């Protein structure tokens, strides 16, 4: 995703809220994802200039939030967007967990 400075700032701001509240952060900032291989997979819900940006993350066994991928939902089929992004997030999270075991 190409990012403007303003978009990057919106994402960093949302990640700061996630960092501050951790696993206790809920809606409207965070929602659980269904269809992931991992029950702890979540989406960080970011609004930027009217666009719904979603950053997919999970808390790893050390309770660190690992942001795995992000995308803009605007103009896409919602089911396809989530299917594609969850597949990417699951892949990256699996890779992260494998690296923790090394």
PDB file as gemmi writes it, atoms N, CA and C in Angstrom:
CRYST1    1.000    1.000    1.000  90.00  90.00  90.00 P 1                      
ATOM      1  N   UNK A   1       0.849  -1.165   0.000  1.00  0.00           N  
ATOM      2  CA  UNK A   1       0.000   0.000   0.000  1.00  0.00           C  
ATOM      3  C   UNK A   1       0.898   1.232   0.000  1.00  0.00           C  
ATOM      4  N   UNK A   2       0.766   2.080  -1.020  1.00  0.00           N  
ATOM      5  CA  UNK A   2       1.504   3.345  -1.030  1.00  0.00           C  
ATOM      6  C   UNK A   2       0.905   4.247   0.044  1.00  0.00           C  
ATOM      7  N   UNK A   3       1.758   4.910   0.770  1.00  0.00           N  
ATOM      8  CA  UNK A   3       1.271   5.689   1.906  1.00  0.00           C  
ATOM      9  C   UNK A   3       1.708   7.140   1.811  1.00  0.00           C  
ATOM     10  N   UNK A   4       0.751   8.036   2.019  1.00  0.00           N  
ATOM     11  CA  UNK A   4       1.081   9.443   2.166  1.00  0.00           C  
ATOM     12  C   UNK A   4       1.529   9.663   3.609  1.00  0.00           C  
ATOM     13  N   UNK A   5       2.144  10.791   3.856  1.00  0.00           N  
ATOM     14  CA  UNK A   5       2.541  11.110   5.234  1.00  0.00           C  
ATOM     15  C   UNK A   5       1.329  11.175   6.151  1.00  0.00           C  
ATOM     16  N   UNK A   6       0.210  11.693   5.639  1.00  0.00           N  
ATOM     17  CA  UNK A   6      -1.005  11.804   6.451  1.00  0.00           C  
ATOM     18  C   UNK A   6      -1.558  10.422   6.799  1.00  0.00           C  
ATOM     19  N   UNK A   7      -1.559   9.518   5.829  1.00  0.00           N  
ATOM     20  CA  UNK A   7      -2.025   8.154   6.089  1.00  0.00           C  
ATOM     21  C   UNK A   7      -1.111   7.470   7.094  1.00  0.00           C  
ATOM     22  N   UNK A   8       0.174   7.614   6.894  1.00  0.00           N  
ATOM     23  CA  UNK A   8       1.144   7.019   7.822  1.00  0.00           C  
ATOM     24  C   UNK A   8       0.895   7.535   9.242  1.00  0.00           C  
ATOM     25  N   UNK A   9       0.618   8.828   9.383  1.00  0.00           N  
ATOM     26  CA  UNK A   9       0.345   9.419  10.693  1.00  0.00           C  
ATOM     27  C   UNK A   9      -0.919   8.819  11.314  1.00  0.00           C  
ATOM     28  N   UNK A  10      -1.964   8.614  10.520  1.00  0.00           N  
ATOM     29  CA  UNK A  10      -3.197   7.992  11.025  1.00  0.00           C  
ATOM     30  C   UNK A  10      -2.937   6.574  11.515  1.00  0.00           C  
ATOM     31  N   UNK A  11      -2.121   5.844  10.778  1.00  0.00           N  
ATOM     32  CA  UNK A  11      -1.795   4.468  11.166  1.00  0.00           C  
ATOM     33  C   UNK A  11      -0.974   4.457  12.453  1.00  0.00           C  
ATOM     34  N   UNK A  12       0.040   5.318  12.538  1.00  0.00           N  
ATOM     35  CA  UNK A  12       0.864   5.383  13.754  1.00  0.00           C  
ATOM     36  C   UNK A  12       0.034   5.779  14.968  1.00  0.00           C  
ATOM     37  N   UNK A  13      -0.901   6.700  14.772  1.00  0.00           N  
ATOM     38  CA  UNK A  13      -1.762   7.124  15.874  1.00  0.00           C  
ATOM     39  C   UNK A  13      -2.597   5.947  16.392  1.00  0.00           C  
ATOM     40  N   UNK A  14      -3.191   5.192  15.470  1.00  0.00           N  
ATOM     41  CA  UNK A  14      -3.993   4.030  15.867  1.00  0.00           C  
ATOM     42  C   UNK A  14      -3.124   2.972  16.542  1.00  0.00           C  
ATOM     43  N   UNK A  15      -1.910   2.785  16.041  1.00  0.00           N  
ATOM     44  CA  UNK A  15      -1.007   1.811  16.659  1.00  0.00           C  
ATOM     45  C   UNK A  15      -0.590   2.273  18.054  1.00  0.00           C  
ATOM     46  N   UNK A  16      -0.493   3.573  18.268  1.00  0.00           N  
ATOM     47  CA  UNK A  16      -0.189   4.101  19.596  1.00  0.00           C  
ATOM     48  C   UNK A  16      -1.297   3.796  20.588  1.00  0.00           C  
ATOM     49  N   UNK A  17      -2.545   3.890  20.131  1.00  0.00           N  
ATOM     50  CA  UNK A  17      -3.681   3.540  20.989  1.00  0.00           C  
ATOM     51  C   UNK A  17      -3.624   2.053  21.315  1.00  0.00           C  
ATOM     52  N   UNK A  18      -3.308   1.228  20.322  1.00  0.00           N  
ATOM     53  CA  UNK A  18      -3.169  -0.213  20.543  1.00  0.00           C  
ATOM     54  C   UNK A  18      -2.058  -0.496  21.544  1.00  0.00           C  
ATOM     55  N   UNK A  19      -0.936   0.186  21.393  1.00  0.00           N  
ATOM     56  CA  UNK A  19       0.183  -0.006  22.320  1.00  0.00           C  
ATOM     57  C   UNK A  19      -0.213   0.379  23.745  1.00  0.00           C  
ATOM     58  N   UNK A  20      -0.956   1.461  23.893  1.00  0.00           N  
ATOM     59  CA  UNK A  20      -1.345   1.947  25.222  1.00  0.00           C  
ATOM     60  C   UNK A  20      -2.305   0.991  25.927  1.00  0.00           C  
ATOM     61  N   UNK A  21      -3.305   0.493  25.204  1.00  0.00           N  
ATOM     62  CA  UNK A  21      -4.345  -0.318  25.836  1.00  0.00           C  
ATOM     63  C   UNK A  21      -4.145  -1.818  25.668  1.00  0.00           C  
ATOM     64  N   UNK A  22      -3.296  -2.226  24.740  1.00  0.00           N  
ATOM     65  CA  UNK A  22      -2.996  -3.640  24.562  1.00  0.00           C  
ATOM     66  C   UNK A  22      -4.225  -4.482  24.311  1.00  0.00           C  
ATOM     67  N   UNK A  23      -4.241  -5.703  24.862  1.00  0.00           N  
ATOM     68  CA  UNK A  23      -5.350  -6.628  24.625  1.00  0.00           C  
ATOM     69  C   UNK A  23      -6.701  -6.127  25.139  1.00  0.00           C  
ATOM     70  N   UNK A  24      -6.703  -5.092  25.971  1.00  0.00           N  
ATOM     71  CA  UNK A  24      -7.967  -4.554  26.489  1.00  0.00           C  
ATOM     72  C   UNK A  24      -8.660  -3.614  25.511  1.00  0.00           C  
ATOM     73  N   UNK A  25      -7.991  -3.235  24.437  1.00  0.00           N  
ATOM     74  CA  UNK A  25      -8.589  -2.327  23.461  1.00  0.00           C  
ATOM     75  C   UNK A  25      -9.675  -3.067  22.692  1.00  0.00           C  
ATOM     76  N   UNK A  26     -10.847  -2.491  22.641  1.00  0.00           N  
ATOM     77  CA  UNK A  26     -11.971  -3.111  21.940  1.00  0.00           C  
ATOM     78  C   UNK A  26     -12.547  -2.181  20.888  1.00  0.00           C  
ATOM     79  N   UNK A  27     -13.788  -2.446  20.520  1.00  0.00           N  
ATOM     80  CA  UNK A  27     -14.476  -1.613  19.540  1.00  0.00           C  
ATOM     81  C   UNK A  27     -14.622  -0.203  20.076  1.00  0.00           C  
ATOM     82  N   UNK A  28     -14.517   0.789  19.266  1.00  0.00           N  
ATOM     83  CA  UNK A  28     -14.531   0.754  17.809  1.00  0.00           C  
ATOM     84  C   UNK A  28     -13.147   0.620  17.177  1.00  0.00           C  
ATOM     85  N   UNK A  29     -12.097   0.538  17.980  1.00  0.00           N  
ATOM     86  CA  UNK A  29     -10.737   0.476  17.434  1.00  0.00           C  
ATOM     87  C   UNK A  29     -10.352  -0.905  16.921  1.00  0.00           C  
ATOM     88  N   UNK A  30     -10.802  -1.944  17.606  1.00  0.00           N  
ATOM     89  CA  UNK A  30     -10.364  -3.309  17.309  1.00  0.00           C  
ATOM     90  C   UNK A  30     -11.580  -4.213  17.205  1.00  0.00           C  
ATOM     91  N   UNK A  31     -11.505  -5.167  16.287  1.00  0.00           N  
ATOM     92  CA  UNK A  31     -12.554  -6.174  16.182  1.00  0.00           C  
ATOM     93  C   UNK A  31     -11.899  -7.521  15.903  1.00  0.00           C  
ATOM     94  N   UNK A  32     -12.556  -8.581  16.346  1.00  0.00           N  
ATOM     95  CA  UNK A  32     -12.077  -9.942  16.113  1.00  0.00           C  
ATOM     96  C   UNK A  32     -12.370 -10.333  14.672  1.00  0.00           C  
ATOM     97  N   UNK A  33     -11.457 -11.071  14.075  1.00  0.00           N  
ATOM     98  CA  UNK A  33     -11.645 -11.563  12.715  1.00  0.00           C  
ATOM     99  C   UNK A  33     -12.122 -13.007  12.753  1.00  0.00           C  
ATOM    100  N   UNK A  34     -13.042 -13.321  11.894  1.00  0.00           N  
ATOM    101  CA  UNK A  34     -13.527 -14.686  11.771  1.00  0.00           C  
ATOM    102  C   UNK A  34     -13.000 -15.256  10.462  1.00  0.00           C  
ATOM    103  N   UNK A  35     -12.634 -16.520  10.484  1.00  0.00           N  
ATOM    104  CA  UNK A  35     -12.103 -17.160   9.289  1.00  0.00           C  
ATOM    105  C   UNK A  35     -10.599 -17.332   9.316  1.00  0.00           C  
ATOM    106  N   UNK A  36      -9.957 -16.821  10.358  1.00  0.00           N  
ATOM    107  CA  UNK A  36      -8.512 -16.980  10.502  1.00  0.00           C  
ATOM    108  C   UNK A  36      -8.202 -18.339  11.110  1.00  0.00           C  
ATOM    109  N   UNK A  37      -6.998 -18.818  10.846  1.00  0.00           N  
ATOM    110  CA  UNK A  37      -6.527 -20.042  11.492  1.00  0.00           C  
ATOM    111  C   UNK A  37      -6.190 -19.797  12.960  1.00  0.00           C  
ATOM    112  N   UNK A  38      -6.128 -18.538  13.359  1.00  0.00           N  
ATOM    113  CA  UNK A  38      -5.722 -18.173  14.717  1.00  0.00           C  
ATOM    114  C   UNK A  38      -6.861 -17.424  15.413  1.00  0.00           C  
ATOM    115  N   UNK A  39      -7.327 -17.944  16.550  1.00  0.00           N  
ATOM    116  CA  UNK A  39      -8.465 -17.308  17.225  1.00  0.00           C  
ATOM    117  C   UNK A  39      -8.158 -15.915  17.775  1.00  0.00           C  
ATOM    118  N   UNK A  40      -6.887 -15.561  17.886  1.00  0.00           N  
ATOM    119  CA  UNK A  40      -6.524 -14.247  18.425  1.00  0.00           C  
ATOM    120  C   UNK A  40      -6.234 -13.220  17.329  1.00  0.00           C  
ATOM    121  N   UNK A  41      -6.591 -13.528  16.078  1.00  0.00           N  
ATOM    122  CA  UNK A  41      -6.362 -12.588  14.975  1.00  0.00           C  
ATOM    123  C   UNK A  41      -7.390 -11.463  15.057  1.00  0.00           C  
ATOM    124  N   UNK A  42      -6.911 -10.221  14.938  1.00  0.00           N  
ATOM    125  CA  UNK A  42      -7.767  -9.043  15.085  1.00  0.00           C  
ATOM    126  C   UNK A  42      -7.511  -8.063  13.947  1.00  0.00           C  
ATOM    127  N   UNK A  43      -8.409  -7.080  13.837  1.00  0.00           N  
ATOM    128  CA  UNK A  43      -8.196  -5.979  12.912  1.00  0.00           C  
ATOM    129  C   UNK A  43      -8.213  -4.680  13.687  1.00  0.00           C  
ATOM    130  N   UNK A  44      -7.255  -3.825  13.381  1.00  0.00           N  
ATOM    131  CA  UNK A  44      -7.206  -2.470  13.911  1.00  0.00           C  
ATOM    132  C   UNK A  44      -7.936  -1.612  12.889  1.00  0.00           C  
ATOM    133  N   UNK A  45      -9.013  -0.971  13.339  1.00  0.00           N  
ATOM    134  CA  UNK A  45      -9.892  -0.226  12.446  1.00  0.00           C  
ATOM    135  C   UNK A  45      -9.471   1.239  12.426  1.00  0.00           C  
ATOM    136  N   UNK A  46      -9.006   1.686  11.278  1.00  0.00           N  
ATOM    137  CA  UNK A  46      -8.473   3.038  11.126  1.00  0.00           C  
ATOM    138  C   UNK A  46      -9.303   3.759  10.069  1.00  0.00           C  
ATOM    139  N   UNK A  47      -9.746   4.964  10.380  1.00  0.00           N  
ATOM    140  CA  UNK A  47     -10.414   5.816   9.398  1.00  0.00           C  
ATOM    141  C   UNK A  47      -9.427   6.894   8.983  1.00  0.00           C  
ATOM    142  N   UNK A  48      -9.240   7.036   7.684  1.00  0.00           N  
ATOM    143  CA  UNK A  48      -8.336   8.073   7.179  1.00  0.00           C  
ATOM    144  C   UNK A  48      -8.981   8.749   5.977  1.00  0.00           C  
ATOM    145  N   UNK A  49      -9.256  10.036   6.107  1.00  0.00           N  
ATOM    146  CA  UNK A  49      -9.850  10.817   5.011  1.00  0.00           C  
ATOM    147  C   UNK A  49     -11.095  10.124   4.457  1.00  0.00           C  
ATOM    148  N   UNK A  50     -11.883   9.524   5.346  1.00  0.00           N  
ATOM    149  CA  UNK A  50     -13.103   8.843   4.945  1.00  0.00           C  
ATOM    150  C   UNK A  50     -12.913   7.423   4.461  1.00  0.00           C  
ATOM    151  N   UNK A  51     -11.685   6.954   4.378  1.00  0.00           N  
ATOM    152  CA  UNK A  51     -11.410   5.590   3.916  1.00  0.00           C  
ATOM    153  C   UNK A  51     -11.217   4.642   5.095  1.00  0.00           C  
ATOM    154  N   UNK A  52     -11.806   3.440   4.999  1.00  0.00           N  
ATOM    155  CA  UNK A  52     -11.607   2.435   6.046  1.00  0.00           C  
ATOM    156  C   UNK A  52     -10.313   1.650   5.812  1.00  0.00           C  
ATOM    157  N   UNK A  53      -9.319   1.920   6.628  1.00  0.00           N  
ATOM    158  CA  UNK A  53      -8.045   1.204   6.572  1.00  0.00           C  
ATOM    159  C   UNK A  53      -8.102   0.121   7.643  1.00  0.00           C  
ATOM    160  N   UNK A  54      -7.663  -1.078   7.303  1.00  0.00           N  
ATOM    161  CA  UNK A  54      -7.652  -2.172   8.267  1.00  0.00           C  
ATOM    162  C   UNK A  54      -6.238  -2.726   8.378  1.00  0.00           C  
ATOM    163  N   UNK A  55      -5.747  -2.781   9.612  1.00  0.00           N  
ATOM    164  CA  UNK A  55      -4.440  -3.384   9.893  1.00  0.00           C  
ATOM    165  C   UNK A  55      -4.702  -4.664  10.673  1.00  0.00           C  
ATOM    166  N   UNK A  56      -4.199  -5.765  10.184  1.00  0.00           N  
ATOM    167  CA  UNK A  56      -4.441  -7.068  10.786  1.00  0.00           C  
ATOM    168  C   UNK A  56      -3.282  -7.406  11.714  1.00  0.00           C  
ATOM    169  N   UNK A  57      -3.619  -7.861  12.919  1.00  0.00           N  
ATOM    170  CA  UNK A  57      -2.590  -8.123  13.922  1.00  0.00           C  
ATOM    171  C   UNK A  57      -3.035  -9.231  14.855  1.00  0.00           C  
ATOM    172  N   UNK A  58      -2.078  -9.718  15.626  1.00  0.00           N  
ATOM    173  CA  UNK A  58      -2.355 -10.702  16.676  1.00  0.00           C  
ATOM    174  C   UNK A  58      -1.389 -10.439  17.815  1.00  0.00           C  
ATOM    175  N   UNK A  59      -1.809 -10.819  19.010  1.00  0.00           N  
ATOM    176  CA  UNK A  59      -0.902 -10.788  20.152  1.00  0.00           C  
ATOM    177  C   UNK A  59      -0.207 -12.138  20.197  1.00  0.00           C  
ATOM    178  N   UNK A  60       1.115 -12.110  20.176  1.00  0.00           N  
ATOM    179  CA  UNK A  60       1.868 -13.360  20.178  1.00  0.00           C  
ATOM    180  C   UNK A  60       1.937 -13.934  21.595  1.00  0.00           C  
ATOM    181  N   UNK A  61       2.552 -15.110  21.773  1.00  0.00           N  
ATOM    182  CA  UNK A  61       2.611 -15.724  23.105  1.00  0.00           C  
ATOM    183  C   UNK A  61       3.276 -14.838  24.163  1.00  0.00           C  
ATOM    184  N   UNK A  62       4.082 -13.869  23.729  1.00  0.00           N  
ATOM    185  CA  UNK A  62       4.716 -12.950  24.677  1.00  0.00           C  
ATOM    186  C   UNK A  62       3.862 -11.699  24.892  1.00  0.00           C  
ATOM    187  N   UNK A  63       2.647 -11.716  24.334  1.00  0.00           N  
ATOM    188  CA  UNK A  63       1.655 -10.639  24.446  1.00  0.00           C  
ATOM    189  C   UNK A  63       2.094  -9.348  23.769  1.00  0.00           C  
ATOM    190  N   UNK A  64       2.907  -9.489  22.733  1.00  0.00           N  
ATOM    191  CA  UNK A  64       3.296  -8.354  21.894  1.00  0.00           C  
ATOM    192  C   UNK A  64       2.346  -8.307  20.701  1.00  0.00           C  
ATOM    193  N   UNK A  65       1.854  -7.123  20.384  1.00  0.00           N  
ATOM    194  CA  UNK A  65       1.009  -6.972  19.197  1.00  0.00           C  
ATOM    195  C   UNK A  65       1.901  -6.995  17.962  1.00  0.00           C  
ATOM    196  N   UNK A  66       1.609  -7.904  17.057  1.00  0.00           N  
ATOM    197  CA  UNK A  66       2.374  -8.049  15.827  1.00  0.00           C  
ATOM    198  C   UNK A  66       1.464  -7.630  14.670  1.00  0.00           C  
ATOM    199  N   UNK A  67       1.753  -6.477  14.067  1.00  0.00           N  
ATOM    200  CA  UNK A  67       0.977  -6.017  12.916  1.00  0.00           C  
ATOM    201  C   UNK A  67       1.497  -6.762  11.692  1.00  0.00           C  
ATOM    202  N   UNK A  68       0.597  -7.428  10.988  1.00  0.00           N  
ATOM    203  CA  UNK A  68       0.974  -8.380   9.951  1.00  0.00           C  
ATOM    204  C   UNK A  68       0.787  -7.863   8.532  1.00  0.00           C  
ATOM    205  N   UNK A  69      -0.266  -7.116   8.299  1.00  0.00           N  
ATOM    206  CA  UNK A  69      -0.532  -6.545   6.986  1.00  0.00           C  
ATOM    207  C   UNK A  69      -1.638  -5.512   7.143  1.00  0.00           C  
ATOM    208  N   UNK A  70      -1.829  -4.704   6.122  1.00  0.00           N  
ATOM    209  CA  UNK A  70      -2.870  -3.674   6.170  1.00  0.00           C  
ATOM    210  C   UNK A  70      -3.375  -3.404   4.767  1.00  0.00           C  
ATOM    211  N   UNK A  71      -4.590  -2.868   4.700  1.00  0.00           N  
ATOM    212  CA  UNK A  71      -5.152  -2.533   3.403  1.00  0.00           C  
ATOM    213  C   UNK A  71      -6.312  -1.573   3.530  1.00  0.00           C  
ATOM    214  N   UNK A  72      -6.671  -0.993   2.403  1.00  0.00           N  
ATOM    215  CA  UNK A  72      -7.786  -0.059   2.313  1.00  0.00           C  
ATOM    216  C   UNK A  72      -8.982  -0.814   1.742  1.00  0.00           C  
ATOM    217  N   UNK A  73     -10.083  -0.825   2.487  1.00  0.00           N  
ATOM    218  CA  UNK A  73     -11.278  -1.550   2.057  1.00  0.00           C  
ATOM    219  C   UNK A  73     -12.058  -0.840   0.958  1.00  0.00           C  
ATOM    220  N   UNK A  74     -11.770   0.429   0.716  1.00  0.00           N  
ATOM    221  CA  UNK A  74     -12.544   1.216  -0.244  1.00  0.00           C  
ATOM    222  C   UNK A  74     -12.511   0.589  -1.631  1.00  0.00           C  
ATOM    223  N   UNK A  75     -13.692   0.449  -2.220  1.00  0.00           N  
ATOM    224  CA  UNK A  75     -13.785  -0.007  -3.604  1.00  0.00           C  
ATOM    225  C   UNK A  75     -13.521  -1.480  -3.824  1.00  0.00           C  
ATOM    226  N   UNK A  76     -13.499  -2.265  -2.761  1.00  0.00           N  
ATOM    227  CA  UNK A  76     -13.261  -3.700  -2.921  1.00  0.00           C  
ATOM    228  C   UNK A  76     -14.454  -4.486  -2.404  1.00  0.00           C  
ATOM    229  N   UNK A  77     -14.594  -5.694  -2.892  1.00  0.00           N  
ATOM    230  CA  UNK A  77     -15.601  -6.599  -2.366  1.00  0.00           C  
ATOM    231  C   UNK A  77     -15.182  -6.981  -0.952  1.00  0.00           C  
ATOM    232  N   UNK A  78     -16.058  -6.725   0.023  1.00  0.00           N  
ATOM    233  CA  UNK A  78     -15.686  -6.919   1.427  1.00  0.00           C  
ATOM    234  C   UNK A  78     -15.285  -8.351   1.740  1.00  0.00           C  
ATOM    235  N   UNK A  79     -16.036  -9.328   1.254  1.00  0.00           N  
ATOM    236  CA  UNK A  79     -15.694 -10.730   1.541  1.00  0.00           C  
ATOM    237  C   UNK A  79     -14.340 -11.098   0.947  1.00  0.00           C  
ATOM    238  N   UNK A  80     -14.094 -10.644  -0.271  1.00  0.00           N  
ATOM    239  CA  UNK A  80     -12.807 -10.940  -0.912  1.00  0.00           C  
ATOM    240  C   UNK A  80     -11.669 -10.227  -0.186  1.00  0.00           C  
ATOM    241  N   UNK A  81     -11.908  -8.971   0.211  1.00  0.00           N  
ATOM    242  CA  UNK A  81     -10.898  -8.213   0.944  1.00  0.00           C  
ATOM    243  C   UNK A  81     -10.482  -8.977   2.195  1.00  0.00           C  
ATOM    244  N   UNK A  82     -11.465  -9.390   3.005  1.00  0.00           N  
ATOM    245  CA  UNK A  82     -11.137 -10.088   4.245  1.00  0.00           C  
ATOM    246  C   UNK A  82     -10.500 -11.448   3.980  1.00  0.00           C  
ATOM    247  N   UNK A  83     -10.989 -12.170   2.991  1.00  0.00           N  
ATOM    248  CA  UNK A  83     -10.401 -13.479   2.675  1.00  0.00           C  
ATOM    249  C   UNK A  83      -8.928 -13.326   2.306  1.00  0.00           C  
ATOM    250  N   UNK A  84      -8.626 -12.372   1.423  1.00  0.00           N  
ATOM    251  CA  UNK A  84      -7.238 -12.161   0.992  1.00  0.00           C  
ATOM    252  C   UNK A  84      -6.355 -11.677   2.138  1.00  0.00           C  
ATOM    253  N   UNK A  85      -6.856 -10.728   2.912  1.00  0.00           N  
ATOM    254  CA  UNK A  85      -6.048 -10.157   3.988  1.00  0.00           C  
ATOM    255  C   UNK A  85      -5.832 -11.161   5.126  1.00  0.00           C  
ATOM    256  N   UNK A  86      -6.848 -11.941   5.446  1.00  0.00           N  
ATOM    257  CA  UNK A  86      -6.695 -12.951   6.497  1.00  0.00           C  
ATOM    258  C   UNK A  86      -5.686 -14.009   6.060  1.00  0.00           C  
ATOM    259  N   UNK A  87      -5.725 -14.387   4.783  1.00  0.00           N  
ATOM    260  CA  UNK A  87      -4.740 -15.348   4.273  1.00  0.00           C  
ATOM    261  C   UNK A  87      -3.322 -14.789   4.442  1.00  0.00           C  
ATOM    262  N   UNK A  88      -3.112 -13.531   4.092  1.00  0.00           N  
ATOM    263  CA  UNK A  88      -1.796 -12.901   4.255  1.00  0.00           C  
ATOM    264  C   UNK A  88      -1.406 -12.812   5.725  1.00  0.00           C  
ATOM    265  N   UNK A  89      -2.353 -12.388   6.559  1.00  0.00           N  
ATOM    266  CA  UNK A  89      -2.064 -12.242   7.990  1.00  0.00           C  
ATOM    267  C   UNK A  89      -1.719 -13.590   8.611  1.00  0.00           C  
ATOM    268  N   UNK A  90      -2.472 -14.631   8.276  1.00  0.00           N  
ATOM    269  CA  UNK A  90      -2.184 -15.969   8.806  1.00  0.00           C  
ATOM    270  C   UNK A  90      -0.786 -16.428   8.394  1.00  0.00           C  
ATOM    271  N   UNK A  91      -0.431 -16.196   7.127  1.00  0.00           N  
ATOM    272  CA  UNK A  91       0.891 -16.582   6.637  1.00  0.00           C  
ATOM    273  C   UNK A  91       1.985 -15.871   7.432  1.00  0.00           C  
ATOM    274  N   UNK A  92       1.848 -14.561   7.583  1.00  0.00           N  
ATOM    275  CA  UNK A  92       2.868 -13.779   8.294  1.00  0.00           C  
ATOM    276  C   UNK A  92       2.929 -14.142   9.771  1.00  0.00           C  
ATOM    277  N   UNK A  93       1.783 -14.412  10.381  1.00  0.00           N  
ATOM    278  CA  UNK A  93       1.777 -14.763  11.806  1.00  0.00           C  
ATOM    279  C   UNK A  93       2.415 -16.133  12.022  1.00  0.00           C  
ATOM    280  N   UNK A  94       2.112 -17.070  11.135  1.00  0.00           N  
ATOM    281  CA  UNK A  94       2.730 -18.398  11.218  1.00  0.00           C  
ATOM    282  C   UNK A  94       4.252 -18.265  11.113  1.00  0.00           C  
ATOM    283  N   UNK A  95       4.700 -17.423  10.197  1.00  0.00           N  
ATOM    284  CA  UNK A  95       6.137 -17.181  10.029  1.00  0.00           C  
ATOM    285  C   UNK A  95       6.727 -16.546  11.291  1.00  0.00           C  
ATOM    286  N   UNK A  96       6.009 -15.614  11.892  1.00  0.00           N  
ATOM    287  CA  UNK A  96       6.465 -14.984  13.136  1.00  0.00           C  
ATOM    288  C   UNK A  96       6.593 -16.023  14.253  1.00  0.00           C  
ATOM    289  N   UNK A  97       5.590 -16.871  14.395  1.00  0.00           N  
ATOM    290  CA  UNK A  97       5.633 -17.899  15.443  1.00  0.00           C  
ATOM    291  C   UNK A  97       6.782 -18.874  15.209  1.00  0.00           C  
ATOM    292  N   UNK A  98       7.017 -19.233  13.953  1.00  0.00           N  
ATOM    293  CA  UNK A  98       8.146 -20.118  13.633  1.00  0.00           C  
ATOM    294  C   UNK A  98       9.468 -19.472  14.033  1.00  0.00           C  
ATOM    295  N   UNK A  99       9.615 -18.183  13.782  1.00  0.00           N  
ATOM    296  CA  UNK A  99      10.845 -17.470  14.156  1.00  0.00           C  
ATOM    297  C   UNK A  99      11.026 -17.397  15.666  1.00  0.00           C  
ATOM    298  N   UNK A 100       9.929 -17.316  16.410  1.00  0.00           N  
ATOM    299  CA  UNK A 100      10.026 -17.300  17.873  1.00  0.00           C  
ATOM    300  C   UNK A 100      10.575 -18.617  18.408  1.00  0.00           C  
ATOM    301  N   UNK A 101      10.266 -19.704  17.709  1.00  0.00           N  
ATOM    302  CA  UNK A 101      10.697 -21.028  18.160  1.00  0.00           C  
ATOM    303  C   UNK A 101      12.168 -21.291  17.872  1.00  0.00           C  
ATOM    304  N   UNK A 102      12.780 -20.502  17.000  1.00  0.00           N  
ATOM    305  CA  UNK A 102      14.185 -20.735  16.630  1.00  0.00           C  
ATOM    306  C   UNK A 102      15.124 -20.211  17.677  1.00  0.00           C  
TER     307      UNK A 102                                                      
END                                                                             
